[in-house]
């Protein structure tokens, strides 16, 4: 079974409530089309936000109070002056955030939705800053992005390939790289059902000697990342490789890569300057098939879209968000969702 169809199949087993904050900005109808696809495919229960829907809900005061509490400001019963002060502080914070994004993120945080998909009209910074402020990072993880590319069925090089991190972390440290690699492996396996093999992209294939590392900060960082990975005892094969050795088994055999029966499933890049062009080239040069961004590392499922995402791509990401929510519940236990917004319709 093709990977993107598997994701939809898994999502259909237990479709989750996914909020899309940009329906009111959707002049070209792409978000509305994606929501309709998700409903018809049975992969999620989508909720789209518009300014009118937010106003009609009457929930903003509840969400402002909740943010005040989460940022450590007491809302004492009977102490109206203190309560008003806390609300003013929270409202100043909110004014720096897109209203729809704040509202949608609070829906996820307070249990009105399982996950969020946004960023086609809002910026990645809008999505990331709001989600970090309201929801925060998962313990031991770092917020990062991973790009999935599934080419047409007859493509000769790979069946599915993921690249991380192509958007968020400009120059990650060794520990950041380690966390990105582990999180990417978990995300990839949860969505595809495949135990991944990861390649750290470099101009060297194999573990470098210390003499080669001397004076090269990037190689030193990569070596430190591998040391952390080895201490973690993770099950996924992980090696350093040039791009041809990572993707071409014949080249891998010649260069001594530990496994050669199939290409790497995940490419990890040591910096954004390298990762972003590779993902762009992959998306443009591999014609046809499916692709999607997945945002990872938040405490709740939050997905940041690309500005150019089509309705079909967004529908895929909605399905992946449902699967992420299922995975989160398997780790943390079932989460009862207040269906107030579901019952309102939109």
N, C-alpha and C positions, 0 to 999 in steps of 0.2 A: 504493500500500500504506500502511495506517495505521502510524504511527510505532512504537507498542509492538509490533506484530506484526513490524515490521522488526527491532527490537532482538532479539526472540526468534529470528528467522531467522538473524541474524548470530551469535548465541550458539550456535546449533545447529551452525554450521560447525566450531567447535572449542570444545566445552564445557570449561570450566575447573573446577578443584577449588576450591570455595568453602566456607569454614568458618563455621558459625553457632554462636556461643558460648552461646546461651541455651536450648538444647533442654531442659536440666535445670530451667529456670524456667518451662517452657511448660505451665502448669496448664490453659489453655484450648485447647491443641492447635493454636494458630495457626502456630507455627514448624514443627511437624511436618507440618502440612498444606501449608505453603509448600514445604518440602523435597520432599514427595511430588509436588507440581505440577512443580517444577523437574526432577525425575527423569523424570516422564512426558512432559514437553515436550521433554526432551533438551537443555536450555539450560545445564546445569551438572552437576557431580558434587558434591553437597552432603555435608558432614560436620557432624553436630550434636554438640555437647559436653554431657556431663553430668558431675557430680563423679565418678561411678563410672568413666566412660570415661577421664577424665583420670588417675585413680588407677591404673587397670588398665594404662594405656599405659607407665608407668614413665619418662616423658620429662621430668618436672618438673626433675630434677637437671640434665639437659642444658640445659634452657631457662634455669635460674638461672645456670649457668656462662656461658652465652652472653650473658646480660644483663650480668653482671659484666665480661666482656671489652668489650662495647659501651660501657660507662660508664667504661672506662679503668682497670679494676682488673686487675692482672696475676694470672694463674693459673699460677704457675711449677711445672713438673714437679719433684717431689721436695721442694718447699718447702711442706710441709703447713700450717704456721702461716700463711704468707702466703695460701695457697689458702683456708683456713678463714676468714680475715679478709675476703677478697674476697667469699666466699659470704655471710657475715653482712651485709655492706653491701648486697649485691644483694637478700637476703631482706627487709631492712628496707624497701627500696624497694617490693618486690612486695606487702608487707602492706598498703600504701596503695592497692593496685589490686584490682579484682575478679579473683578467681583465674581464672575462665573467660575473661575478656577478655584478661588477660595471656597465658594459654596459647594462645588463638587467634591473638593478634597475633604471638607468637613462631613459631607454625606458618607464618604468612605470611612473616615475616622470614627464617626458616631454610630455606624452600623445601619445606615440607610441604603448602602450599596456595598457590593463586594470589591469592586475595582473601578478604575477610571481610565478612560482613553481620551487624550486631548493633545493638541499641539499642531493641528493643521493650520490654524490661523493665529493662535497664540505662539509665542516664541518658546524654544526649549528652556530658556532661562525662566520664563514665567512658570512653566510647569515644574521645573526642578526646585526653584526657590520656594514656591508655595508648598509643594509636597514635603520638602525638608523641614519647613517651619511647622507645618501642621502634623505631619505623620512621622517624619524622621527616618533615619537609616536603620536597617535591621542590624542587630548586634553582631559584630565581627565581620560585617560586610561593608562595601563601599558602593555608592550609587554609580552605575555605569550603564553602558548601552551595548547591545549585541545585535548584529544585523544577520538575518537569515536569507540565504539565496538558494532557491530550489529551481534548477534549470529545467527545460523540457526533458521529457523522459528519455530521449535519444542522445542527450548530451554526453560526450565521451569522457570528461575529466572527473566529475564528481556528481553524486546524487543530491546532496545538500551540503552547504558550507555556511559556517557562521564566522563572523569577524567581530572582535571586541578590542578595545573600546573606541568607537569611531566618532563620538560626539562630546562626551562629558569631560574626561580628564586629560588635560593638555600635556602634562609631563608627570605621569604617575611615579611615585617612589617604588622601591623594590617591594615594600609591603603592600602598597596599592596594587601593583601588578599581580602579586600573589592572590590578593582578594578578588581581583577581577577574573583571574583564571579559574579559581574555585567556583565563584558565583556563576560564571559562564558555563562551566561544565554541568553544574546543577540545573541551570535553566535549559540547556540543550537537551539533557537526558529527560527532563520532565516533559518537554514539548514533543520530542521526536521519538522517545522510547529507545534511542540508540546510546550505548555507552561510548562517550566521545574519546577521540584521540586529539590532543592539542599540540600545536606547534607555536613556539615563540619565534616570531620573525626576526631575522638577524642577517648579517652578511657572513656569518659563520654557521656551518652545519655541524651539530654535535657540541658537546661541552668544551669550551675553550680552555687552553692551558693558561696558567697564571701569567706566563710571559706575554700572551696575546692580550690579556686583560689590562696589563700595566698601561696606564695613561688613557684608557678608554672608559669614560664614565658610564656609557650605555651598556657595554659588556659587563662591567662590574655590577651594575644594577640588575641585569638579567641573571648573572650568576647568584647574586644574593636572593633573588626571587626563587630560583630553583632550590636553594638551600632551605628556604622557608617551606617550600612545597614538599620537599623530602621529609622534613620534620613533621609535617601534617599527616603523613601516612595516607594520602588520598589514593583512590583506586584507579584513576584515569591516567593513561600514558601521557607524558608531557615531555617534549624535547625542543631543542633549539634548532632552527633550520632556515635556510634560504627558501624563498618562495617555491622554486622549482622542486626542491627536495620535499617540501611539505605536500605538494599537490601531484607529483609524478612518481609513482612507485619505482619506475626504472631508475630514475635519478637517485631516489632514496637508497636503493640497493648499492649503487656505486659509492655513495657518500657515507654509508654505514649507519643510516637512521635505524633505530631499533625495530621498527615494523615497516613492512613494505607491501602488505596485501591490499591496502586501500589508502587513499589520500587522508591527510588530516581532516578532521571534521570541524575544528575550531582553530582559527588563526588569532593569536594574541599579539598585539603590536605594542612595543615599548613606549610609544608616544603617539600623540594625535596627528602630528605632522606626517607620519607614515600611514596610520590606520585610515584616516579619512580619504586620501586619494585612492587607496586600494579598494575600499568599499564602493566608492563612486565608479571606479573603473569596472569593478565586477558587476555592478548594477546596470551599467550602460552597455558593456560589451557582451554579456550573456543575454541574448535576446530571447524573450518569452519566459514562461514559467511564473514563479511566484516569489515575492520578497516581502520582508517586513522588519521593522525595528522592534526590539523588545527592550524596555527599560527594566533594570534589575537593581536590587539592593535596598529598596524601601521596605518598611515594615508591612505595607499593604501593596496589592497589585496596582501599580501606576504605570501607564504606558504613554510615552511621548512620541507623537507622530512626526513624520516629515512633511514639510510644506507641499511636496509634490505627490503625496499619497493619493491613490485613486480610491474610489468607493470599495472596489474589490480588495485592495490592500488593507483598508481600514477594517473591513469585515473580517479579514484574516486575523488582524490584531485584536479585535474584540473577542474572537474565539480563543486566541492565545491568552488573553486576560482572564477569561473564564477558567481555562486550564490552570493558570497560575493560582487563581483563587482556590481551586480544588486542591492543588498541591500544598498551599499554605494551610488549609484546613486539615490535611492529613498530618501535618507537623504539629499544629497548635490546637487542634480540635475543632469541631463544627462551630460555625459562627451564626447565630440567629440574627437574621436581618429584619429590621422594621420595614414592612412593605408599604408604609404611608405613601411614598412617592410613586410606587408601582401602581397603587390604586387610583392615584390622581390622573394618570395618563398624561400624554403630552403630544 
